[in-house]
Amino acid sequence: MTKSDLLIYQAPDGRIKIDVRLEDETVWLTQAHLCELFQKSKATISEHIKHIFEEGELNAESVVRNFRTTASDEKSYDVRYYNLDVIISVGYRVKSQQGTRFRIWATQRLKEYIVKGFLLNDERFKSGSSMNYYKELQERIREIRLSERFFYQKIKDIYTTSIDYDPGAESTIAFFKVVQNKLLWAISTQTAAELVYHRADASLPLMGMQSFDKTGVPLRKGDVSIAKNYLNEGEIKLLGLLVEQYSVVVYCCLVARTL
């Protein structure tokens, strides 16, 4: 098979596994490869692919590509290849032992994604074969940790380990405001209120907010009063580093307190 091989198998512990070698950030297999992968005839695979395109599930122009391939007779031919989207679609349609294994694996992954909100191939990262995605993963995790709700929930979780912690106390609320202002001052020399006052501008798109997630939920009235939304890209990255360091320091202090 090609460099972009994909193998479905059952591990010794009974779990269904997928081993895939990526090329150009996707997998390209010929119809013959699909027949071998799912252990079905060429006619069956052709019929499934035909229905996938006819039903509008996939657009052939974006998932099919011709590659110049050298055959056993040493002549070069244009061979049609199908990418990972087609492989997944066929896997959910074909009736075979391999097809069943594929659906079991895919359903397990989908369930984990829906319940947890994320899905990771731990073994692939540990082996180093996905190191080119590692930096992206770090950036995405850091961005999640920067959300207002996540950050303060994380701090609250740490402080709940203290026996005298009262989430409703005025001193607790004041403490979190002080923490927020100190972090914002460290990266912008302005408090939360000052950031909103100086950077909010009705004449600018999104009121001048630079870090608001434009691809997420629609803009709400309360978003314009969140100081973090007005930070630029450099300030956001610096805030992420400070948040990580602060969380570690707070945790260590609380652990030391309990010893």
C-alpha positions as CSV (number, residue, x, y, z in Angstrom):
1,M,0.0,0.0,0.0
2,T,1.0,3.7,-0.2
3,K,2.9,5.8,2.4
4,S,-0.6,7.0,3.5
5,D,-1.5,3.6,4.8
6,L,-4.4,3.0,7.2
7,L,-4.8,-0.1,9.2
8,I,-7.7,-1.2,11.4
9,Y,-7.0,-4.0,13.9
10,Q,-8.0,-5.3,17.3
11,A,-5.4,-4.8,20.0
12,P,-4.5,-7.6,22.5
13,D,-6.7,-5.9,25.2
14,G,-9.7,-6.2,22.9
15,R,-9.9,-2.5,21.9
16,I,-10.2,-1.5,18.3
17,K,-7.4,0.6,17.0
18,I,-6.6,2.6,14.0
19,D,-3.0,3.1,12.7
20,V,-2.6,5.7,10.1
21,R,0.3,7.3,8.3
22,L,-0.5,10.8,7.2
23,E,0.6,12.5,4.0
24,D,-0.2,16.2,3.3
25,E,-2.2,16.1,6.5
26,T,-4.7,13.6,5.2
27,V,-4.8,10.0,4.0
28,W,-5.1,9.0,0.3
29,L,-6.1,5.5,-0.7
30,T,-7.1,4.0,-4.0
31,Q,-10.3,2.0,-4.6
32,A,-8.2,-1.1,-4.5
33,H,-6.8,-0.1,-1.1
34,L,-10.4,0.5,0.2
35,C,-11.4,-3.0,-1.0
36,E,-8.4,-4.4,0.9
37,L,-9.1,-2.3,4.0
38,F,-12.7,-3.2,4.3
39,Q,-12.5,-6.7,2.7
40,K,-15.2,-6.0,0.1
41,S,-15.4,-6.3,-3.6
42,K,-14.6,-3.4,-6.1
43,A,-18.3,-3.3,-7.1
44,T,-19.4,-2.9,-3.5
45,I,-16.9,-0.1,-2.8
46,S,-17.8,1.6,-6.1
47,E,-21.5,1.5,-5.2
48,H,-20.9,3.1,-1.8
49,I,-18.7,5.9,-3.2
50,K,-21.4,6.6,-5.9
51,H,-24.1,7.0,-3.3
52,I,-21.9,9.2,-1.1
53,F,-21.5,11.7,-3.9
54,E,-25.1,11.4,-5.2
55,E,-26.5,12.0,-1.7
56,G,-24.4,15.1,-1.3
57,E,-22.6,13.8,1.7
58,L,-19.3,14.8,0.2
59,N,-18.1,16.8,-2.8
60,A,-16.0,14.8,-5.2
61,E,-13.9,17.8,-6.2
62,S,-12.5,18.2,-2.7
63,V,-12.0,14.5,-1.7
64,V,-10.8,12.9,-4.9
65,R,-7.4,13.4,-6.5
66,N,-5.5,11.8,-9.3
67,F,-1.9,10.9,-8.6
68,R,0.7,9.8,-11.1
69,T,1.7,6.2,-10.1
70,T,4.2,3.8,-11.5
71,A,2.8,0.3,-12.1
72,S,4.5,-3.0,-12.1
73,D,5.1,-2.7,-15.8
74,E,7.2,0.4,-15.0
75,K,4.7,2.6,-16.9
76,S,3.1,5.7,-15.2
77,Y,-0.6,6.0,-14.9
78,D,-3.1,8.5,-13.4
79,V,-4.7,6.7,-10.5
80,R,-7.7,8.0,-8.6
81,Y,-7.3,8.4,-4.8
82,Y,-9.8,9.1,-2.1
83,N,-9.0,11.0,1.1
84,L,-9.9,10.4,4.7
85,D,-13.4,11.8,4.4
86,V,-14.3,9.2,1.8
87,I,-12.7,6.4,3.9
88,I,-14.8,7.4,6.9
89,S,-18.0,7.6,4.9
90,V,-17.4,4.2,3.3
91,G,-16.5,2.7,6.7
92,Y,-19.9,3.7,8.1
93,R,-21.7,2.1,5.1
94,V,-19.9,-1.1,4.3
95,K,-21.0,-4.4,5.9
96,S,-17.9,-6.5,6.8
97,Q,-15.9,-7.5,9.9
98,Q,-13.5,-4.7,9.2
99,G,-16.3,-2.3,8.6
100,T,-17.8,-3.3,12.0
101,R,-14.4,-2.8,13.7
102,F,-14.1,0.6,12.1
103,R,-17.5,1.7,13.3
104,I,-16.8,0.5,16.8
105,W,-13.6,2.5,16.9
106,A,-15.2,5.6,15.4
107,T,-18.2,5.5,17.8
108,Q,-15.8,5.2,20.8
109,R,-13.9,8.2,19.6
110,L,-17.1,10.2,18.9
111,K,-18.5,9.4,22.3
112,E,-15.3,10.5,24.0
113,Y,-15.3,13.8,22.0
114,I,-19.0,14.5,22.9
115,V,-18.7,13.7,26.6
116,K,-15.2,15.2,27.3
117,G,-15.1,17.9,24.6
118,F,-11.7,16.7,23.3
119,L,-10.0,13.7,21.8
120,L,-6.3,12.9,21.8
121,N,-4.2,10.1,20.5
122,D,-1.9,9.8,23.5
123,E,0.3,7.1,21.9
124,R,0.9,9.1,18.7
125,F,2.1,12.1,20.8
126,K,4.2,10.0,23.0
127,S,5.9,8.4,20.0
128,G,6.8,11.8,18.6
129,S,5.0,11.2,15.3
130,S,2.6,14.2,15.9
131,M,5.2,16.7,17.2
132,N,4.3,19.1,14.4
133,Y,0.9,19.4,16.0
134,Y,2.2,19.7,19.6
135,K,2.7,23.4,19.5
136,E,-0.8,23.9,18.1
137,L,-2.2,21.8,20.9
138,Q,-0.3,23.9,23.5
139,E,-1.6,27.1,22.0
140,R,-5.2,25.8,21.9
141,I,-5.0,24.7,25.6
142,R,-3.6,28.0,26.6
143,E,-6.3,29.8,24.8
144,I,-9.0,27.8,26.6
145,R,-7.3,28.4,30.0
146,L,-7.5,32.2,29.3
147,S,-11.3,32.2,29.2
148,E,-12.7,34.3,32.1
149,R,-14.9,31.5,33.4
150,F,-12.3,28.8,33.1
151,F,-9.5,30.8,34.8
152,Y,-11.5,31.8,37.8
153,Q,-13.0,28.4,38.2
154,K,-9.5,26.9,38.2
155,I,-8.5,29.4,40.9
156,K,-11.6,28.6,42.9
157,D,-11.0,24.9,42.6
158,I,-7.5,25.4,44.1
159,Y,-8.8,27.6,46.9
160,T,-11.6,25.3,47.9
161,T,-9.0,23.0,49.3
162,S,-8.6,25.6,52.1
163,I,-10.9,24.9,55.1
164,D,-11.7,28.5,55.6
165,Y,-12.7,29.3,52.0
166,D,-16.1,30.9,51.6
167,P,-17.1,31.6,47.9
168,G,-19.8,34.0,48.9
169,A,-17.7,36.2,51.3
170,E,-17.0,39.8,50.3
171,S,-13.3,39.2,51.0
172,T,-13.3,36.3,48.5
173,I,-15.0,38.4,45.7
174,A,-12.6,41.3,46.4
175,F,-9.6,38.9,46.3
176,F,-10.5,37.7,42.8
177,K,-10.9,41.3,41.6
178,V,-7.5,42.1,43.0
179,V,-6.0,39.1,41.2
180,Q,-7.6,40.1,37.9
181,N,-6.4,43.7,38.2
182,K,-2.8,42.6,39.1
183,L,-2.6,40.3,36.1
184,L,-3.9,42.9,33.7
185,W,-1.7,45.6,35.2
186,A,1.3,43.3,34.8
187,I,0.8,43.1,31.0
188,S,-0.8,46.4,30.1
189,T,-0.2,48.8,33.1
190,Q,-3.9,49.2,33.3
191,T,-6.6,47.7,35.6
192,A,-9.7,46.0,34.2
193,A,-11.8,49.2,34.5
194,E,-9.1,51.3,32.9
195,L,-8.7,48.9,30.0
196,V,-12.4,49.0,29.2
197,Y,-12.5,52.8,29.6
198,H,-9.5,53.5,27.4
199,R,-9.9,50.9,24.7
200,A,-13.7,50.6,24.2
201,D,-14.6,52.6,21.1
202,A,-18.0,52.5,19.5
203,S,-16.6,53.7,16.2
204,L,-14.4,50.5,15.8
205,P,-15.6,47.0,14.8
206,L,-16.6,45.0,17.9
207,M,-16.2,48.1,20.1
208,G,-12.4,47.8,19.6
209,M,-12.2,44.3,21.1
210,Q,-9.2,42.5,19.7
211,S,-9.3,39.1,21.4
212,F,-13.0,38.4,21.2
213,D,-13.6,35.0,19.6
214,K,-15.3,36.0,16.3
215,T,-15.9,32.4,15.3
216,G,-17.6,31.4,18.6
217,V,-20.9,32.5,20.2
218,P,-22.5,35.7,19.0
219,L,-21.4,39.0,20.6
220,R,-23.4,39.7,23.8
221,K,-23.9,42.9,25.7
222,G,-21.8,41.7,28.6
223,D,-18.8,41.0,26.4
224,V,-18.0,44.7,26.0
225,S,-17.4,45.0,29.8
226,I,-14.8,42.1,29.9
227,A,-11.4,43.7,30.0
228,K,-9.6,40.7,28.5
229,N,-11.4,41.1,25.3
230,Y,-9.6,44.4,24.6
231,L,-6.1,42.8,24.9
232,N,-4.0,42.5,21.7
233,E,-2.4,39.2,20.6
234,G,0.9,39.8,22.3
235,E,-0.8,40.7,25.6
236,I,-3.1,37.7,25.4
237,K,0.0,35.4,25.0
238,L,1.7,37.0,28.0
239,L,-1.5,36.7,30.0
240,G,-1.6,33.0,29.3
241,L,1.9,32.5,30.6
242,L,1.2,34.5,33.8
243,V,-2.0,32.6,34.4
244,E,-0.1,29.3,34.1
245,Q,2.6,30.5,36.5
246,Y,0.1,31.9,39.0
247,S,-1.9,28.7,39.1
248,V,1.2,26.6,39.8
249,V,2.4,29.1,42.5
250,V,-1.0,29.1,44.3
251,Y,-1.2,25.3,44.2
252,C,2.3,24.9,45.6
253,C,1.5,27.4,48.4
254,L,-1.7,25.6,49.4
255,V,0.1,22.3,49.4
256,A,2.8,23.7,51.6
257,R,0.2,25.1,53.9
258,T,-1.3,21.6,54.5
259,L,2.0,20.0,55.3
